[in-house]
Every structure is written in structure tokens, then in C-alpha cells.
């Protein structure tokens, strides 16, 4: 059985340096993919990923799982390392985009080339069937995604690419839970409108 993130953190802070390597190996790929999809350029995504893990290394002593936005005596919900590191990655992306003033893009396809965003839009409010039959659906989706606000893109990335719960998304965004769910709903509505205009 693999040790939990918190055990690895405790072991590292107790002097077991290999535990940090295990954490890096555990999160390197998902963090890189998240950043690459948000930024859209390989070399820059690699640099930002490296910066994220440097930030994690420097601030690991400050990570406090009891400081969850949702921690209460009743449910004893704690902040996970996963949401903490994705928060750092989100902030690194935002810092980069503020400097570059560019808009990233992403396609929402899993390993089986299924598009989770399209499926969600179809389930909630059907679009014209023709859009799903067109060969350039990826280009249409990309064009629509580029027009979304960075915050809406971030919510959709976390929900459909990284399979975060709404509570985890709220932790990453440092927003209340109802704000995260409403941003998700608005993002889908706006994306549907944009896709309809691009038909």
C-alpha cells in the first residue's frame, strides 16, 4: 500500500528526503498536463511546472491540512495536498499569463478521445446534432474556449480534465463552494452560446 501524501510530507519534514521525490513523481505528470492545457505551449509549460515544484519545496513546511476552507468540527474536512499543489499551479499559470497577456487553449479529450465537455453540454442542453458530426469540432471547441474568461476555463479544466470535485475546485480557486458550482454552470452556458455562434 502506497503512503498517503500527508505521510510522505511528514516523513520529508522529518528528514527523509526521498519522500519528496515520491511526491514529485506522483504529481509531476498531472501538474504538467494541467499547466500545458492551460498555457498551450510545451516549453513554457515545462518551465512553469519546474517553478511549481520549486515553490512546493520552499513552502512545504507551511502546508497545513487543517486550514481547509471547509474544515469544521462537524465534518473534520481537511485540505488535501492535491488541492494545495494545484492551487500553486493555478497561481503560476495566472502569473505567467499576466506577464504574457496571452490566452491559453485546450481540448477536453480523454485517452479514448471522448470529449467530456461536449458530452456535458449535450446532457444539459442539446445543441444541433450537426455540430457533433462535423470533422472540425476540435477547432470549433478550441475557438470557443479561447473566448472564455480564464476563470471559467480553469473551472472547466479542473472539472473535466483533472476530475476534481466541486469542493476541490473551490479549494484550488480559494472560493466558496457555491461560487465554484455557479462558475461551472455559467461556464457551460457561455461555452454553449459560443459554440452555437460558431456554427
N, C-alpha and C positions, 0 to 999 in steps of 0.2 A: 504494500500500500504506500502510495506516494505521500510525502509530508505535505501538510497544508501550507499555504502562503505564510500564514502567521507563524508557524513553527520554523519555517526557513528564515523568516525575518528575525525571530528571537535567537535562532542559532547563529546567524550572521552577527548580530549585535553582541553576542557572547564571545565572538572571536573566530567563528568557523567561516572563513572566507569563501569556501566552496559553496556554501548555501546561497550566496548572492549569485554565483554562476548559474545555479539551478533556476533561480528566479528569472534571470535574464533569458536563459534558454526556454523557459516556459512562456514568456511573454514577448520575446523578440519578434516572432512571426506575426502574431495578431496585431501588435502595435505598429509594425512596419506596414502591414496591409491597410490598417485604418488610416495611417498618415498618407500612404500612397494614393488611396482612393480619394482622400480629401484634397490633396495637393495636385496629384496628377502627373508628377514628374519623378522618375526613378532616383536620379542623383540627389535631388533636393530632399526627397523622402528619406533616403539613406542618411543624409546629414542630420535631418530633424530627429530621426529615430535615435541616432547616436547621442544627440543632445538630450533627448528624453531620459535615456538611461544614465547619463551623467547627472541630470537633475535628481533622478530617483536615488542614485548612490549618495549624493550630497545631502539629501533630505530624509533618508530612511529613518534616522533617529527621531525625526519629528512626526512620523506616521503614527497616528493614534486611532486604532479601530473603534474606540469608544466615542469618538467625536462625530458620529454619523448625524446627519440632519434629522434622521428618523429614530434616533436612539431614545427610547423611553423606558421607564421602569417596567412597563407592562409587557412590551414585546421584546425588549433587550436586543433590538436590532443594532448591529454594529456595521461600521464602514468597512468594506472589503478592500483589500489591496488592489483588486482588479479595477474597481471604480476609481480608486486613487490614481493609479498609473494611467488610466485612460483620461482622467482629468488633466494630468500633466501633459499628455499627448495633445489633447484638445487645445490647451493653452499655448503649446509650442506651435501648433498649426496656425492659431489666430495671430500669434506674434509674427510668424513668417508672412502671413497674408497681409498684415498691416504694413509691413515693410515693402512687400512686393506690390500690394494693391491689385492682386490678381484673383480670379475666381477659379476654384478647382472644379473638377468634374469627376463623375463616377458612373459606372454601370452597376446595376444591382442584380448581378447574376451569381448563383452559387456554382458549386463544382459540376452540377448536372446541367448547367446553362439554363436554369429556370430563373425567371425574373420575379423576385419576391414583391417588388413594388407594383409591377403590373398586376400580379395576382391579387394584391390587396386592393388596388383600385377597382378591379373587376368585381371583387366580392362586395365592396361597399357601394359603389355607384357605377354601373356598367357604362363603358364607353362604346362607341361604334365598333362593331366586330371587325370592320375593315382595318383598323389600326393594328390589330394583333396579327393580321395576315400579311402586312407589308414587310418587306425584307429589310427596310431601313429603320426598323423600330428602335434599334440601339442608338442611331443618330438622332432620332426624334426625342428619345428619352434624355440623351446627353444634352441636347439643346434646351430642353425644358429644365433639366436640373441646373444648368448654368444660370438660369434666371431666378432660381430660388434664393432666398436670403441665406447667408452662411449658417445661421442658427437652425433654420428648417432643414438644410442639408445635413447638418450634424445630427439632428434627431433621427432623420431617416437612415443615415449611415449606421448609427448605433443600434437602431431597432432591427434593420433588415440585413445588414452585413455582419454585425457582431452579435446579434441575437440577445441584446440587453433587455432586461425587464424595464418597465417604466420607472420603477423605483431606482434602478441602477442608472438609467438615463438622467433622472433628476439629480442623483448624486454627482454625476460627471458634470452636468451643466450648472450645479450649485443653485438649483431652482426648486421650488415646492413641487410635490408630486403632481398636483392638479395642473400646474403650469406646463410640465413636461407632456402630460397627456393631451392638453389642449393644443400645444405646439405641434404635436404629432398629427392631430386631427386637421389643424389648419394647413399644415404642410401637404397632406394628402389632397385636401380640397384645392389648394393653389396649384399643385402639380397636375391635377386632373384638368383644371382650367387651361393651364399652359399647353398640355398635350392636345386638348381639343382645338386650341387656336392653331397649332402646328399641323393639323390635318390638311 
